[in-house]
Amino acid sequence: GERCKVEFEIANEVAPALQEGWVRMTTMKGTWRFEPLPAGGTQVEYQLLVDPGGSLPVWMVQRGQRQLSVQWVERIVARAEHSH
């Protein structure tokens, strides 16, 4: 098997104009890496850097990142299992 790497980044420059009273995420970039393991299966790595903007406390942002990261990996694994 081959490795697969997917990189993504926020694209605010093509987003609609920001409305008054709203906050736009200023930074979001990440990477998914999938690598087959010699004994079978796949190693999955997910990295994410987020700055949601506004005045959210850092601990709240980091907690959300951890929870969402686990949920995304679980969803991808479930989808892969159902596709076979």
Disulfide bonds with the S-S distance in Angstrom:
none
